[in-house]
Structures are given as structure tokens and as C-alpha cells.
Amino acid sequence: MRVTLLSYTKDAERLCASAAHSCYSSKGASDLMEEWDERKGARWLGIPLASGHQSVIEHASYTFSIEGVSRSLTHQLVRHRLASYSQMSQRYVDMKNADYVVPRSISSDPLLEERYRALMERIWEEYRELSKKVPVEDARYVLPNACTTNITVTMNARELWHFFELRTCRRAQEEIREVADQMLFLAREASPLIFKDAGPPCISKGKCPEGKMSCGKPRKELRAL
Ligand SMILES: Cc1cc2nc3c(=O)[nH]c(=O)nc-3n(C[C@H](O)[C@H](O)[C@H](O)COP(=O)(O)OP(=O)(O)OC[C@H]3O[C@@H](n4cnc5c(N)ncnc54)[C@H](O)[C@@H]3O)c2cc1C
């Protein structure tokens, strides 16, 4: 898989911090943008975020390219509704030689992997045969969840926080957790003030809401340095 941060709001932290502080100042955000420095920014953003006033980070958006992941992953991803998506089409892109993802739990067992790969070969044989006779938009019905795809996703920082809470948690499935981890590192590199405390609830809230379902192992490796 490959996860790239393609683009994000210019001056995201300066913008969100100034917008946040404009709620408590007689000055407008245009003047506050000029006054901003990193120390003020940390305070202007830190206070509203700590009190749950998260709408202030909706002003910043981040666009990622997520490539070589399964359709199973993207089906989970697109359940996040406050986002924009553009996904590779199985109608317009030739899938005859498309690749597929092998989950680690299967690739770690040689016998399971052999059976899995044999099934994938069989599926693609059928797909190639079908696509000689019916439109590829219909032949694709036999393709598996494992089939690889590329997707471009844009989320604002508030939705990213929410996405990270759900998808960097150990309760999330492994492939989407790997993608969410990479997105978190990229977002944090771009906007450390905004994403410093983002991550699963054991990091962002300092406690796990899962009760009996909790893994009991806080993801300390995701804490900002
Ligand atoms: C571990 C795990 C297991 C899951 N298992 C299942 C499963 O078995 N079956 C299944 O169907 N899904 C499952 N899901 C998907 C899950 O139910 C959500 O659809 C998905 O995580 C998107 O999250 P969301 O709805 O909170 O947020 P988003 O769509 O990202 O929206 C963000 C927030 O905006 C608000 N919002 C968005 N739309 C509305 C709306 N229409 N009305 C009111 N408020 C809104 C909510 O506060 C929401 O939390 C699972 C998710 C996880 C992480």
C-alpha cells in the first residue's frame, strides 16, 4: 500500500488558530493571522480543542492518495460520510491483470496462502472469460473484496480526528488501521499543533471507551513525541 498526503490547506494551523481566537477577540481573523506565532497558535488552538470546541479545525482540509489497498478497505473508508472521494473505476479500468491483497493472517500460513492464491487465480480466469462475453461492468461482479484499488480522499481536520479515533484503534481491522496510522503520521507532520493529541481514544482521550471489548493495550507508539 502507498499513502501520500497530496495537498492540504495552506497555513492550516495559523488559519484555524486565528479563526478560533476570533471567537474571543474584538479583532477579526484577518488581523489575528498577522499577529500569529507558534506560541500563540498553541494557546489559541489548545484551549478550544481541550474544551471540545472542535469546529475550529473544520477550516483545514487534507487530501490523501491511498493506493494498492483492497476494495474491502475502501468499503470501510467510504462509510465516513464527511469526506470527499474519487475511486478507481472497475468499469473504465481494465481489471484483467489487477492485483489483490493477501491479509497478513493468511500470508503467515503457507497452506492457507496457497489455497487463497489458487482461488484468486480461478476468479480472474472466470473474469477474463466473462469479460469476452459481457460488458466489464457486469463481469466485475465476480471480482473479490481483495481486489486492489486506488482512492483519493479529502477530510477536514475534525473528521480526520474522528476517523483516527475509530480507525487507529486496535479494534479496527488491520489493513485500514495501517492506512489510518500512516495518515495520522502525515497529518501530524503537516500540522503538529492540530494533530498532536489525535489517535485512538486511549491517546486522544487518555482512556478507552470500549469497556469489556477493550484490548487493554494503549497504543503508546502513536503518542506525539
Ligand atoms: C471497529 C469497527 C467496527 C464496525 N463494524 C460495523 C458493522 O458491523 N456494520 C456496519 O454497518 N458498520 C460498522 N462499522 C462502521 C461504523 O458503524 C460507521 O459507519 C463508520 O465507522 C463511520 O463512522 P461515523 O458514522 O461515526 O462517522 P462519519 O460518517 O465519519 O461522520 C462523522 C460524525 O458526523 C456525525 N454524522 C454523520 N452523518 C450523520 C447523520 N446522518 N446523522 C447524524 N450524525 C451524523 C456523527 O457524529 C458522526 O460520528 C464499524 C466501524 C468500526 C470502527
The ligand as an ORCA input file, in Angstrom:
! r2SCAN-3c Opt
* xyz 0 1
  C     -14.368     -1.398     14.748
  C     -15.500     -1.032     13.836
  C     -16.465     -1.976     13.529
  C     -17.543     -1.634     12.698
  N     -18.475     -2.579     12.395
  C     -19.541     -2.265     11.621
  C     -20.570     -3.229     11.304
  O     -20.504     -4.362     11.750
  N     -21.580     -2.849     10.493
  C     -21.694     -1.577      9.990
  O     -22.657     -1.271      9.285
  N     -20.734     -0.653     10.251
  C     -19.685     -0.964     11.041
  N     -18.732     -0.017     11.300
  C     -18.840      1.303     10.669
  C     -19.419      2.352     11.626
  O     -20.700      1.989     12.095
  C     -19.512      3.721     10.941
  O     -20.381      3.652      9.838
  C     -18.175      4.224     10.427
  O     -17.170      3.985     11.370
  C     -18.283      5.728     10.124
  O     -18.295      6.431     11.355
  P     -19.362      7.535     11.758
  O     -20.713      7.170     11.294
  O     -19.173      7.847     13.216
  O     -18.764      8.790     11.132
  P     -18.742      9.676      9.837
  O     -19.615      9.213      8.738
  O     -17.294      9.798      9.581
  O     -19.359     11.010     10.418
  C     -18.712     11.745     11.454
  C     -19.726     12.146     12.512
  O     -20.674     13.037     11.910
  C     -21.952     12.812     12.504
  N     -22.867     12.339     11.447
  C     -22.541     11.959     10.179
  N     -23.632     11.635      9.489
  C     -24.672     11.783     10.342
  C     -26.062     11.578     10.224
  N     -26.645     11.145      9.100
  N     -26.851     11.845     11.291
  C     -26.307     12.293     12.462
  N     -24.989     12.499     12.649
  C     -24.175     12.251     11.597
  C     -21.765     11.740     13.587
  O     -21.498     12.385     14.822
  C     -20.535     11.005     13.112
  O     -19.839     10.340     14.172
  C     -17.643     -0.326     12.142
  C     -16.656      0.619     12.456
  C     -15.589      0.288     13.287
  C     -14.551      1.316     13.590
*
